[in-house]
């Protein structure tokens, strides 16, 4: 078990390194000159050159890359003398446009993204799995066909469209919800809930649709397994056969998906956060993209990748608890 | 051994099937099957795949797919089994009639320990605490000669060998002490030496419990070892029926002869009839 974990963490480290490398290449080497975008409108070639010096952009590629890597562990100083800017470890970049440590910027906005992700995950897991199981049990009925049509629509409709329709319906037309304004939970739980309800619904619709389809397929497949026949031959009741023997094998793969989907959302629900004016990690990235603030874009990419990698390890560990076959074969 | 007080006199057959006919929307799969099985006796139901032997067993268990329609009768201790409600069939299934399936690996749920799966069958009918049912499971595993049964109740199906898995299935079938055991090709998926062990075990179990047994197989060599009576089926119809001795020493039907000829024997003789080619390449 310990050996397995060490192996996984080592593999994760290598993947992380590769991710850092490729993001670094894409954002610092292939993108427009970051010095130019920092420099702004009143720019002179001398000033660009000074900024390039300060950012270390005149160094050879690998020196830049290792400086970047080292900064994660020991922090980094940009420039020298009076204009020095210090970025504490772990430093994944510094935004000269917002004059902020990128990691700090992400950490500040993470609670919003976590709130969105948790709420949406609860909603989509409950509704998606329930709809999928009912569809499988009632395979071929009107319920099944209707639910699957709805799910197809849920997957196909773009997020921003659903978000705008929902806002129009619930806020403008029916006036069931006030225009969402984000307040801390402790100030007004009701208002807090109202602000997050629509983002949750928008994200949950898309994911629930995918989960419903997957759950339905898994349950139908499991129903055809020989052990289900054995369970019936034992004289178990319908619900015991379905719940005890049918759902456990059907839902275990859902765990894998949930871990990765949830982690992806921690890296920000870019569109949803932007449409609903929530200042989460996604919105941070969106704003950075608009002004070509490369350290921020790159930082968010790295953190998102990190979240997915960690989630994968957690899911694999969880799988060993959930599936006895995995537990034995890898220990 | 048995705890069923309402059992009629021992002469009456445990299972009595009369003119059983099973029809699917696409055609008839069993057409007029009739046989009796008495206490402690084994009926071998033989035929190639598609002959309707498994459908016969599923009809007795009440496990046929919804689209199947059945006529005729199948009486268990005099009570009709066909057309009963699922709830009422459920009380009989696994308790008084138990079934052993072909492929023990896929027939056991990979997510639960074998002890749990056996105990579950026990609790479904006899109730009691989980711990008591687990002890029953260990007892049943011990009875089918699984070494260190008490220690292995907590193991998962994939941790057993094929033969041991089938022993687990047999333990599951035995745990409620049924009066009728249906084996649907229970030795087919096993290799030959294990097959012989399982057949010996089944014979021994039957000796011990005096349960009636319906043994379904396509393998005449297996039938010859275990059956008292034999029914040969083909395309849903019974082509021949008799005691095992009659069938093996003096087959009356050409198809039976062909089946026998297809069985490799050590004392093979030269002038057996040519095998009959089957219809439609089945």
Interface residues (C-beta under 8 A of the other chain):
Chain A: X225 X226 X227 X229 X230 X231 X232 X233 X234 X235 X236 X237 X238 X240 X244 X245 X248 X249 X252 X323 X324 X325 X328
Chain B: X61 X63 X86 X90 X91 X92 X93 X94 X95 X98 X99 X101 X103 X106 X107 X108 X109 X110 X111 X112 X113 X117 X120 X121 X124 X125 X156 X158 X159 X169 X172
